[in-house]
Amino acid sequence: MIMKNNIFKTVVILFFFTISTFSNVSAIELKKKLPKIGGSSGSGISLDDAKTNFTKIFFESALDYMEAQFHLFNALEMNDEANKTRKSIDFVKDSKKKEGKRLTNAFNTVSDNSTAIEGALTKEAANSAEAKVHYAKALPFAVKGLLGTVQLPPEAKSLLDTIKADKMAALKLGDFVKVLPKIPEYVKSATTVGKLITSGAKSRDVKGADDANKALGDL
């Protein structure tokens, strides 16, 4: 009888030991599968990847757009604006500057310039032969910049969602958090002005106007 009790106790102990071991292993495996905080968003993309995807498109398109704006300001004989834009281009290109500062500089420059150019192009301006030369230089940059800019909204949303899931990232990427929600309006403004630039080139018979309008299509 005593032997039976001992056997029963041994079996019970082994049973609970097995259950406990299985639970611990399962917990470890589950922990391995869970995303690290700040490592990925709901879409499964990492913070680094989301940031890289956004910044690549943003900086390339913004620099192209600013280059177009620089030439347009020259065409419109708005020399102060042209000089300021050139300085902004140099600042944004300088990788030694903080990325967040470069981001806000580019965002503000493109936005402010778009408003200025929209107002200037609605008037009778940039019709001289010299102005048309500057205008023609702007067109390839305007087209390339705009085609890049319209790709930004989904990348901006992906990055913003990822940052929101990570409090530390939100603190480190404060400049991004300020800019990302404004991207839809930024794209809308750039698109409006981009179309105005290409249509204005056509009405002024600027070299390359037809190609620019064709490249943008129904954008």
C-alpha positions in Angstrom: 0.0 0.0 0.0 2.8 2.4 0.9 4.6 1.5 -2.3 1.5 2.3 -4.3 1.1 5.7 -2.6 4.8 6.5 -3.3 4.3 5.6 -7.0 1.2 7.7 -7.2 3.0 10.7 -5.6 5.9 10.3 -8.0 3.5 10.3 -11.0 1.7 13.4 -9.8 5.0 15.3 -9.2 6.3 14.3 -12.7 3.0 15.4 -14.2 3.1 18.9 -12.7 6.8 19.2 -13.5 6.0 18.5 -17.1 3.2 21.0 -17.2 5.3 23.7 -15.6 8.2 23.1 -18.0 5.9 23.2 -21.0 4.4 26.5 -19.7 7.8 28.1 -19.2 9.0 27.0 -22.7 5.7 28.3 -24.3 6.1 31.6 -22.5 9.7 32.0 -23.7 8.7 31.1 -27.3 5.8 33.6 -27.1 8.1 36.3 -25.8 10.5 35.7 -28.7 7.6 36.1 -31.2 6.3 39.3 -29.7 7.6 42.5 -31.4 10.0 44.6 -29.3 8.6 48.0 -28.2 9.4 50.4 -31.0 10.5 47.6 -33.3 7.5 47.4 -35.5 4.1 48.9 -36.0 0.7 47.2 -36.7 1.8 46.8 -40.3 4.8 44.8 -39.3 7.4 47.4 -40.6 10.2 48.4 -38.3 10.7 52.0 -37.2 14.0 52.2 -39.0 12.4 50.9 -42.3 9.4 53.2 -42.0 11.7 56.2 -41.3 14.0 55.3 -44.2 11.2 54.9 -46.7 9.7 58.2 -45.8 12.8 60.3 -45.5 14.2 59.0 -48.8 11.1 60.1 -50.8 10.6 63.3 -48.8 14.1 64.7 -49.1 14.5 63.7 -52.8 11.2 65.2 -53.8 11.6 68.3 -51.6 15.0 69.1 -53.0 13.7 68.7 -56.6 10.8 70.9 -55.8 13.0 73.5 -54.1 15.3 73.5 -57.2 12.3 74.1 -59.4 11.1 76.9 -57.1 14.6 78.5 -57.2 14.5 78.7 -61.0 10.9 80.0 -61.0 11.8 82.8 -58.6 14.5 83.8 -61.0 12.0 83.7 -63.8 9.7 85.9 -61.8 12.5 88.2 -60.8 11.9 87.5 -57.1 15.6 87.6 -56.3 15.4 87.6 -52.5 13.2 84.5 -52.5 15.6 82.8 -55.0 18.5 83.5 -52.6 16.6 82.2 -49.6 15.7 79.1 -51.5 19.2 78.4 -52.5 20.4 78.7 -48.9 17.6 76.3 -47.8 18.7 73.8 -50.5 22.3 73.9 -49.2 21.0 73.5 -45.6 18.8 70.5 -46.4 21.6 68.8 -48.4 24.0 69.2 -45.5 24.0 65.8 -43.8 26.0 67.2 -40.8 22.8 69.1 -39.8 20.3 67.4 -37.6 17.8 65.4 -39.7 14.8 66.8 -37.9 16.0 70.4 -38.6 16.6 69.6 -42.3 13.1 68.1 -42.4 11.3 71.1 -41.0 13.4 73.5 -43.1 12.5 71.6 -46.3 8.8 71.4 -45.3 8.5 75.0 -44.5 10.5 76.2 -47.5 8.4 74.2 -50.0 5.2 75.3 -48.4 6.0 79.0 -48.1 7.5 79.0 -51.7 4.4 77.3 -53.1 2.2 80.1 -51.7 4.5 82.8 -53.1 4.7 81.2 -56.5 1.0 80.5 -56.7 0.3 84.2 -56.2 3.0 85.4 -58.6 2.1 83.0 -61.5 -1.5 84.1 -61.5 -0.4 87.5 -62.6 1.1 88.5 -66.0 4.7 87.6 -65.2 7.7 85.6 -66.5 6.9 86.3 -70.1 10.3 87.7 -71.3 12.8 85.6 -73.2 15.1 85.5 -70.3 12.3 84.5 -67.9 11.3 81.6 -70.1 14.9 80.3 -70.0 14.7 80.1 -66.2 11.2 78.7 -66.4 12.4 75.9 -68.7 15.1 75.0 -66.2 12.4 74.6 -63.5 10.2 72.2 -65.4 12.1 68.9 -65.1 12.7 69.5 -61.3 9.0 70.4 -60.8 7.8 67.3 -62.5 10.2 65.0 -60.7 9.5 66.7 -57.4 5.8 66.4 -57.8 5.8 62.8 -58.8 7.8 62.0 -55.7 5.7 64.2 -53.4 2.4 62.4 -54.3 4.0 59.2 -52.9 4.4 60.6 -49.4 1.0 60.2 -47.7 1.1 56.4 -47.1 4.8 56.5 -46.1 4.0 59.4 -43.7 1.1 57.5 -42.1 3.2 54.3 -41.7 6.0 56.3 -40.0 3.6 58.2 -37.8 1.8 55.1 -36.7 5.1 53.4 -35.8 6.3 56.4 -33.8 3.0 56.6 -31.9 3.6 53.0 -30.7 6.9 53.9 -29.2 7.1 56.7 -26.6 10.9 56.9 -26.8 10.7 57.3 -30.6 8.1 60.0 -30.2 10.6 61.9 -28.0 13.5 61.4 -30.3 11.6 62.2 -33.5 9.7 65.2 -32.3 10.2 67.2 -35.5 8.8 64.3 -37.5 5.8 64.1 -35.3 5.1 67.8 -36.0 5.4 67.4 -39.7 3.9 64.0 -40.5 0.2 65.0 -39.8 0.6 67.9 -42.2 1.8 65.9 -45.1 -1.6 65.5 -46.8 -2.1 69.2 -47.0 1.5 69.7 -48.1 1.0 67.2 -51.0 -2.3 68.9 -51.9 -0.7 72.3 -52.1 2.3 71.0 -54.0 0.0 69.3 -56.5 -2.0 72.5 -57.0 1.0 74.6 -57.6 2.7 71.9 -59.7 -0.2 71.9 -62.1 -0.1 75.7 -62.2 3.6 75.7 -63.0 3.1 73.3 -66.0 0.0 74.9 -67.3 1.7 78.3 -66.9 4.6 77.0 -68.9 2.3 75.9 -71.7 0.5 79.2 -71.8 3.8 81.1 -72.0 5.1 78.7 -74.7 8.0 77.7 -72.5 10.4 75.0 -73.9 9.5 71.6 -72.5 6.0 72.5 -71.4 4.3 69.8 -73.5 6.6 67.1 -72.1 6.0 68.3 -68.5 2.2 68.3 -68.9 2.4 64.8 -70.5 4.6 63.5 -67.7 2.1 64.6 -65.0 -0.9 63.2 -66.9 -4.1 63.2 -64.9 -2.2 63.9 -61.6 
